[in-house]
Amino acid sequence: MKHLPKHLRPRWRYLAVELESWPDERIDGRSFQRELWYAGQNLLGDPGSAGADLTVVRFEFAEGRGEAIVKVRRGETEPARAALACIDEIDGAPVGIRVRGISGTIRAAEENYLGRGGQDSDERNVVFGNEERVAVLRDGVGDVRLDEAFVGATDLDYDLV
């Protein structure tokens, strides 16, 4: 079967969602997806729920706090937010849900709204090639600035100043 051309494919938006409940509650992604479908169907009806196409893409929940990314068709973000607002409990556990932001990609939603920005980096002065240079260090590796470019290096290739 052939793929649709890009201009005919559906466009998506991703809602970054924060969940909060009691610390001893256990909530899984399936239960959240089920409650989201029920809320969408009850609020928007069958045609509206199918049009919004609410799908949980990522889900994490531990110690009473959690995060999720919900995929929704472009143009249906307000009905999706309303459906999320209708969820007050999941598997009998009371839950508070807040939409932190809306993005066009999963990566942007994670970085901008869920605090999963790229890696933590630190800019430091290092000795590389017998000269002191500036490097961006993260997790044991670094990018050392040469004249007009960067070169990748491990912590064995440079010395901290």
Residue pairs with C-beta under 8 A, 6 or more apart in sequence:
3 9
10 53
10 73
10 74
11 73
11 74
12 71
12 72
12 73
12 74
12 104
13 71
13 72
13 73
13 74
13 76
13 77
13 102
13 103
13 104
14 57
14 69
14 70
14 71
14 72
14 102
14 103
14 104
14 105
14 106
14 108
14 109
15 69
15 70
15 72
15 77
15 80
15 81
15 84
15 99
15 101
15 102
15 109
16 67
16 68
16 69
16 99
16 100
16 101
16 102
16 103
16 109
16 110
16 112
16 113
16 114
17 67
17 68
17 69
17 70
17 84
17 97
17 98
17 99
17 100
18 65
18 66
18 67
18 97
18 98
18 99
18 100
19 27
19 32
19 61
19 65
19 66
19 67
19 68
19 95
19 96
19 97
20 64
20 65
20 66
20 95
20 96
20 97
20 98
21 27
21 64
21 65
21 66
21 90
21 93
21 94
21 95
21 96
22 64
22 93
22 94
23 63
23 64
24 64
25 64
25 93
25 95
26 61
26 93
27 61
27 66
27 90
27 91
27 93
27 95
28 59
28 61
29 56
29 59
29 61
29 68
31 90
31 91
32 56
32 59
32 61
32 68
32 90
33 55
33 56
33 59
35 87
35 89
35 90
36 54
36 56
36 70
36 83
36 84
36 87
37 49
37 54
39 83
39 84
39 86
39 87
40 48
40 49
40 52
40 54
40 79
40 80
40 83
41 49
42 86
43 79
43 82
43 83
43 86
44 51
44 52
44 79
44 82
44 83
48 79
49 83
51 73
51 76
52 72
52 73
52 76
52 79
52 80
52 83
53 71
53 72
53 73
53 76
54 70
54 71
54 72
54 80
54 83
55 70
55 71
55 72
56 68
56 69
56 70
56 71
57 68
57 69
57 70
57 71
57 106
58 67
58 68
58 69
58 106
58 110
59 66
59 67
59 68
59 69
60 66
60 67
60 68
61 67
67 114
69 106
69 109
69 110
69 114
70 80
70 84
72 80
77 102
81 99
84 97
84 99
85 97
87 95
87 97
88 94
88 95
89 95
100 113
100 114
101 109
101 112
101 113
102 109
103 109
103 112
103 113
110 116
111 117
111 118
119 138
119 139
120 138
120 139
121 136
121 137
121 138
122 136
122 137
122 138
123 134
123 135
123 136
123 137
124 134
124 135
124 137
124 160
124 161
125 132
125 133
125 134
125 135
125 160
125 161
126 132
126 133
126 134
126 135
126 137
126 142
126 144
126 158
126 159
126 160
126 161
127 133
127 158
127 159
127 160
127 161
128 135
128 144
128 153
128 157
128 158
132 161
133 144
133 145
133 146
134 144
134 145
135 142
135 143
135 144
135 145
135 153
135 158
136 142
136 143
136 145
136 150
140 154
140 155
141 152
141 153
141 154
141 155
142 152
142 153
142 154
142 155
142 158
143 150
143 151
143 152
143 153
144 150
144 151
144 152
144 153
144 157
144 158
